[in-house]
Amino acid sequence: MAEPVSLRSRMAPLVGEALEALQGSTIESVTERSEPFRVPASRYIDPDFADAEMQAVWPRAWQVACSVDHVARPGDFFEYTVGRLSVLIVRGQDGELRAFQNACLHRGNELCNGSGSGLTELRCRFHRWSWTLEGQLREVPSRRGFGVIRSEDYELPAVAVDTWGRLVWVNLDADAMPLDDYLDEMPAEVAWADLDDFRCTALLTTEMQCNWKTLIDGFSETYHVQGIHPEMLPMVDDVNSPQAVWQHVGRLRQPYGVPSPRLRDPSAQLQWDAFVAVMGGRMGLSDPTESGAPPDVPDGSTLRDVLAERIRRHSAAVKGVSLDRFSTEQLMTLLQYNVFPNVTILVFGDLLQVVKARPGDRPDRCYMDIVVFERAEPGARASTPATVQLAKGEADLGLVLNQDVDNIEKAQRGLYQPGFTHLSLSGEECRIANLHRNLDRYLASWDGTAD
């Protein structure tokens, strides 16, 4: 049976000292192991552990709340929720981005819900107390009845807010490290991609019947490609894909447009058909049944070069966006970053996508958010993203994401079986191990009291 978690043990390191060696590692240094990383299954199913996470992690870690496009103009607002926590992000009339704990300081009523535009103040609908968009107390109806209320004592509690990569990040910890430091080597590594040129087109949310870690684990390794995504094997090297692990961030670098070494001499037709089926939309080929014969590969070029050029041509002709500054390597090698606790960021020269997991109201419930972007020309106006709540199975997320979603809930159900006590992770799954190393750190540094 999965081991229980006591009040003391839920704050103590449960994964083991071996994880301390992960920081600063590459996949080569963690692949050869004498034994697996072992993670208690109770971390994914125990209500006490979920409660400890809610108090020790979520109020203290940087998290992606929304895109810059959601709060691009003065008066725009967006409510970010994670478990019981609610953060209100507002663009002030002065153009500054601010975030506040979403509670009226009279009796705690939430000030705003969802997202929208045109705010000139933050007014509680319960008793109509109001604040400026800078968080300063503006009006208290029937103020005399309260005696002395000093406005400076009733400023809305601020939440740290910053932007990177066209994303808005928040942290409820007043002593949080700067976001740039939290993101480790990622900003420097991906600076070539000019992520600020992307514009958000949609934020899709769906509820999942699994723990938030079960969900994000599925986007933290590609060991599963051979099992869940066999269609990808002719067009992606899932074996020779270097990884690196820093403190809060892990990274995968994975070549596309080349076959997996797991296949023996796949034909050019098989490689072409696989790329069209998985990523044909990047070239304007949305129907894999109409892929046709593989393109000719000129002398001195590779299939990757041909695919990259087709992506450039499609972007210029259909989207009016030039990709000429990006090399074949930049268009055909995926950079996948996992940012503790719950964010996966996917980057190609022409593509930016974010997947994140948020805890639900019980250990086997969570929310999956998919933030979708399109590259625009430098200086393009902010977009107006669609924010959509999807019922399970309501949307077609594409071949690969559909397969992931179909499998994740099966993975959660297996965690409840009495004979399954631990996850056993290989060095190839080092980014999952790094998540648990960080959980150990946050739980161990928590004083055991709610913030």
C-alpha positions in Angstrom: 0.0 0.0 0.0 1.2 3.5 -0.7 2.9 4.8 2.4 1.0 7.5 4.4 2.4 10.9 4.9 2.6 12.3 8.4 2.6 16.0 9.3 6.4 15.7 9.9 7.3 13.6 6.9 5.4 15.7 4.4 7.8 18.5 5.2 10.9 16.2 5.1 12.9 15.2 2.0 11.3 12.0 0.7 13.1 11.4 -2.5 16.6 11.0 -1.3 20.0 12.7 -1.2 20.8 11.4 -4.8 18.7 14.2 -6.2 20.9 16.9 -4.8 23.5 16.0 -7.4 21.0 16.8 -10.2 21.5 20.6 -10.2 23.8 21.6 -13.0 23.7 18.1 -14.5 23.3 17.0 -18.1 21.6 13.9 -19.2 25.0 12.2 -19.7 25.9 12.6 -16.1 22.6 11.1 -14.7 21.8 8.4 -17.3 24.1 5.8 -15.9 22.8 5.0 -12.5 23.2 2.1 -10.0 19.5 2.3 -9.1 16.5 4.4 -10.1 15.3 7.6 -8.5 12.5 6.4 -6.2 9.5 8.8 -5.5 6.7 7.8 -3.1 3.4 7.3 -4.9 1.7 9.0 -1.9 2.9 12.3 -3.3 0.3 11.9 -6.1 -2.7 10.7 -4.1 -2.4 11.7 -0.4 -4.7 14.6 0.6 -2.2 15.6 3.4 0.6 15.9 0.9 -1.6 18.0 -1.4 -2.4 20.3 1.5 1.3 20.7 2.3 2.0 21.6 -1.3 -0.8 24.2 -1.2 0.8 25.9 1.8 4.5 25.4 1.1 4.8 25.6 -2.7 2.0 27.5 -4.5 2.2 30.8 -2.4 6.0 30.8 -2.8 6.9 29.8 -6.4 6.8 31.8 -9.6 3.9 30.7 -11.9 2.7 31.6 -15.3 -0.7 33.4 -14.9 -1.6 34.5 -18.4 -0.1 36.1 -21.5 0.9 39.8 -21.9 -1.9 40.0 -24.5 -4.5 39.3 -21.8 -3.5 42.5 -20.0 -2.0 44.6 -22.8 -4.1 47.8 -22.4 -4.9 50.1 -19.5 -7.9 48.7 -17.6 -7.3 45.1 -18.7 -7.5 42.5 -15.9 -7.0 38.8 -15.5 -7.8 36.5 -12.5 -5.3 33.7 -12.0 -6.4 30.9 -9.6 -4.4 28.1 -8.2 -6.2 26.0 -5.6 -7.6 28.3 -3.0 -5.4 31.2 -4.1 -6.7 34.0 -6.4 -4.5 36.7 -7.9 -5.8 39.7 -9.8 -3.5 41.1 -12.5 -4.3 44.6 -13.7 -2.9 47.0 -16.3 -3.0 50.5 -14.7 -3.9 53.7 -16.4 -0.2 54.5 -16.2 0.6 51.4 -18.3 2.2 49.5 -15.4 1.3 45.9 -14.7 0.4 45.1 -11.1 -1.0 42.2 -9.2 -3.0 41.9 -6.0 -4.4 39.3 -3.7 -8.0 39.1 -4.9 -9.9 40.0 -1.8 -11.8 43.1 -0.6 -10.2 44.2 2.7 -13.7 44.8 4.2 -14.9 41.2 4.5 -12.9 39.3 1.9 -15.2 39.2 -1.0 -13.4 38.6 -4.4 -13.0 41.9 -6.3 -13.0 40.5 -9.9 -13.5 37.2 -11.6 -12.4 35.9 -15.0 -10.9 38.4 -17.4 -11.9 41.6 -19.1 -11.1 45.2 -20.0 -12.1 48.8 -19.3 -11.6 48.9 -15.6 -11.1 52.3 -14.0 -11.3 51.1 -10.4 -11.5 47.8 -8.4 -14.9 47.9 -6.7 -16.3 45.2 -4.5 -19.8 44.2 -5.6 -20.8 43.2 -2.0 -20.6 46.5 -0.1 -19.0 48.7 -2.8 -15.6 49.4 -1.2 -13.3 50.5 -4.0 -9.6 50.8 -4.8 -7.6 52.5 -7.6 -5.9 50.3 -10.2 -2.7 51.0 -8.2 -4.2 49.3 -5.1 -4.9 52.4 -3.1 -8.2 52.6 -1.1 -10.5 54.9 -2.9 -14.0 54.8 -1.3 -15.7 53.3 1.7 -19.4 53.8 1.7 -20.8 55.1 5.0 -17.2 55.5 6.2 -18.1 57.2 9.5 -19.6 54.0 10.8 -16.2 52.4 10.9 -14.5 55.0 13.1 -11.0 55.9 11.9 -10.0 54.1 8.7 -6.5 55.1 7.5 -6.3 54.6 3.8 -2.6 53.7 4.0 -3.6 50.7 6.2 -6.0 49.4 3.5 -3.8 49.1 0.4 -4.5 45.9 -1.4 -1.8 43.3 -0.7 0.5 43.3 -3.6 1.7 40.2 -5.4 5.0 40.1 -7.3 4.5 40.3 -11.0 6.9 40.2 -13.9 7.0 39.3 -17.6 9.2 37.1 -19.7 8.7 35.3 -23.0 5.3 37.1 -23.6 4.1 35.5 -20.4 2.9 37.1 -17.2 4.4 35.5 -14.0 3.2 36.0 -10.5 4.5 35.0 -7.0 2.7 35.6 -3.7 5.9 35.5 -1.7 7.0 39.0 -0.7 10.6 37.7 -0.4 10.6 35.9 -3.7 13.8 35.9 -5.7 13.7 37.9 -9.0 12.1 36.1 -11.9 15.3 36.4 -14.0 17.2 34.5 -11.3 14.4 31.9 -10.9 14.4 31.1 -14.6 18.1 30.0 -14.5 19.7 29.7 -17.9 16.5 29.6 -19.9 16.3 33.4 -20.9 19.8 33.4 -22.2 19.5 30.1 -24.0 16.4 31.1 -25.9 17.1 34.8 -26.6 17.7 34.0 -30.3 14.0 33.1 -30.7 12.7 36.7 -30.1 9.8 35.4 -28.0 8.4 38.9 -27.6 7.3 38.9 -31.2 4.7 36.2 -30.5 1.1 37.1 -29.8 -1.3 34.9 -27.8 -4.3 33.6 -29.7 -5.9 31.4 -27.1 -5.8 30.1 -23.5 -7.6 26.8 -23.3 -8.4 25.2 -20.0 -9.8 21.7 -19.3 -10.3 19.7 -16.1 -8.4 16.5 -15.8 -8.9 13.5 -13.5 -5.3 13.3 -12.3 -2.9 14.9 -9.9 -1.2 18.1 -11.3 2.2 16.3 -11.1 0.9 13.4 -13.1 -0.1 15.8 -15.8 3.1 17.9 -15.9 5.2 14.7 -15.7 3.8 13.7 -19.1 5.4 16.9 -20.5 8.7 16.4 -18.7 10.2 13.4 -20.5 10.1 11.8 -24.0 10.9 8.3 -22.8 7.2 7.7 -23.5 7.3 8.6 -27.3 7.9 4.9 -28.2 4.8 3.9 -26.3 2.2 6.6 -26.7 3.4 8.4 -29.9 4.9 5.7 -32.2 3.8 7.9 -35.2 6.5 10.3 -34.1 9.4 7.9 -34.3 10.2 8.3 -38.0 10.5 12.1 -37.6 12.1 12.7 -34.2 15.3 11.5 -32.5 14.0 10.6 -29.0 17.3 8.9 -28.0 20.0 11.5 -28.8 18.2 14.4 -27.1 20.4 16.2 -24.6 18.9 17.4 -21.3 20.2 19.8 -18.7 18.9 20.4 -15.1 19.5 23.7 -13.2 17.7 24.7 -10.0 14.1 25.5 -11.0 14.4 24.7 -14.7 15.2 21.6 -16.8 15.7 21.6 -20.6 15.4 19.1 -23.4 16.9 19.7 -26.8 15.3 17.3 -29.4 16.0 17.1 -33.1 13.0 16.9 -35.5 13.1 15.8 -39.1 15.4 12.8 -38.4 14.3 9.3 -37.5 14.6 7.7 -34.1 17.5 5.2 -33.7 14.8 2.8 -32.5 13.8 2.4 -36.2 15.9 0.5 -38.6 16.4 2.4 -41.9 12.9 4.1 -42.3 12.1 5.1 -45.8 12.0 8.7 -46.9 8.2 8.3 -47.4 7.8 7.1 -43.9 9.7 10.1 -42.5 7.8 12.6 -44.6 4.4 11.1 -43.8 5.2 11.2 -40.1 6.3 14.8 -40.1 3.1 15.8 -42.0 0.9 13.9 -39.6 2.5 15.4 -36.5 3.6 18.9 -37.6 2.2 19.4 -41.1 0.4 22.5 -40.1 3.7 24.3 -39.8 4.0 23.8 -43.6 0.4 24.4 -44.4 -0.4 20.7 -44.7 -3.2 20.0 -42.3 -4.5 16.7 -43.8 -2.0 13.9 -43.4 -3.8 11.7 -45.9 -2.8 14.2 -48.6 0.9 14.3 -47.8 1.9 12.9 -51.2 5.4 11.8 -52.2 8.4 13.1 -50.1 10.1 16.2 -51.5 13.4 16.0 -53.3 16.4 16.6 -51.2 19.0 18.6 -53.2 22.7 17.6 -53.0 24.4 19.0 -50.0 21.0 19.4 -48.1 19.1 17.2 -45.7 15.4 16.5 -45.2 15.6 18.8 -42.2 16.8 21.7 -44.5 13.9 21.0 -46.9 11.3 21.0 -44.1 12.7 24.2 -42.6 12.5 25.9 -46.0 8.9 24.8 -46.4 8.1 26.2 -43.0 9.7 29.5 -44.0 7.7 29.7 -47.3 4.4 28.9 -45.6 5.0 31.5 -42.9 5.8 34.2 -45.4 3.0 33.4 -47.9 0.2 32.7 -45.5 1.0 34.6 -42.3 3.1 37.4 -43.8 5.9 36.7 -41.3 9.5 36.2 -42.3 11.5 33.4 -40.7 14.6 33.9 -42.8 16.7 34.8 -39.8 16.2 31.3 -38.3 18.5 28.5 -39.3 17.4 24.9 -40.0 18.6 24.0 -36.5 16.4 26.7 -34.9 13.3 25.7 -36.9 13.8 21.9 -36.6 15.1 21.4 -33.0 12.6 21.6 -30.2 13.6 23.3 -27.0 11.4 22.1 -24.2 11.7 23.8 -20.8 10.2 22.6 -17.5 9.9 25.4 -15.0 9.1 24.4 -11.4 6.5 23.7 -10.3 4.0 23.4 -13.2 5.0 24.9 -16.5 6.3 23.4 -19.8 7.4 25.8 -22.5 7.9 24.5 -26.1 10.0 26.6 -28.5 10.8 26.4 -32.2 11.8 29.4 -34.3 8.2 29.6 -35.6 6.4 28.1 -32.6 5.7 28.9 -28.9 3.3 26.9 -26.8 2.9 26.6 -23.0 1.3 23.8 -21.1 0.7 24.2 -17.4 -1.0 22.2 -14.6 -2.9 23.6 -11.6 -4.1 21.6 -8.7 -7.8 20.9 -8.3 -10.0 20.5 -5.2 -8.6 16.9 -4.5 -5.4 15.1 -5.2 -6.7 13.4 -8.4 -8.1 16.5 -10.0 -6.3 19.3 -11.8 -6.6 21.8 -14.6 -4.6 21.8 -17.8 -4.0 25.2 -19.4 -2.7 25.4 -22.9 -1.5 28.9 -24.0 -1.3 29.1 -27.8 0.8 31.7 -29.7 1.4 32.8 -33.2 4.6 34.6 -34.4 4.0 38.1 -35.6 6.3 40.7 -37.2 8.3 42.8 -34.7 6.1 45.6 -33.2 2.8 44.0 -34.1 -0.2 45.1 -32.0 -1.4 43.0 -29.1 -3.9 40.4 -30.0 -7.1 39.6 -28.2 -6.8 36.0 -27.0 -9.8 33.7 -26.8 -10.1 32.3 -23.2 -12.0 29.1 -23.4 -13.1 26.5 -20.8 -13.3 23.1 -22.5 -15.1 20.0 -21.4 -13.0 16.9 -21.6 -12.9 15.6 -25.2 -14.6 18.7 -26.5 -11.6 20.0 -28.5 -9.2 18.4 -30.9 -5.8 19.3 -29.5 -3.9 17.6 -32.3 -2.5 14.0 -32.7 0.2 14.2 -30.0 -1.7 16.2 -27.3 -4.8 14.0 -27.8 -2.7 10.9 -27.1 -1.1 12.5 -24.0 -4.4 13.5 -22.6 -5.9 10.0 -23.2 -3.1 8.4 -21.3 -2.6 10.7 -18.3 -5.8 9.7 -16.4 -4.8 6.0 -16.8 -1.5 6.8 -15.3 -3.2 8.4 -12.3 -5.5 5.4 -11.7 -2.5 3.1 -11.5 -1.0 5.1 -8.6 -3.8 3.9 -6.3 -3.0 0.2 -6.6 -2.0 -1.3 -3.2 1.2 -2.9 -4.6 2.5 0.2 -6.2 4.4 2.2 -3.6 7.0 4.2 -5.6 7.7 5.6 -9.0 11.1 4.4 -10.4 12.7 7.1 -12.5 15.6 6.7 -14.9 18.2 9.3 -15.6 16.3 10.0 -18.8 13.4 11.2 -16.6 15.7 13.6 -14.7 13.3 16.6 -15.2 10.6 14.7 -13.2 13.2 13.9 -10.5 14.1 17.6 -10.5 10.5 18.5 -9.8 10.6 16.3 -6.7 14.0 17.7 -5.6 12.4 21.1 -5.6 9.4 19.9 -3.7 11.8 18.6 -1.1 13.4 22.0 -0.9 10.2 23.9 -0.6 8.6 21.6 1.9 11.8 21.5 4.1 12.0 25.3 4.2 8.3 25.7 5.1 7.7 26.5 8.7 4.5 24.5 8.8 2.1 27.4 9.1 -0.1 28.9 6.5 1.0 32.2 5.0 
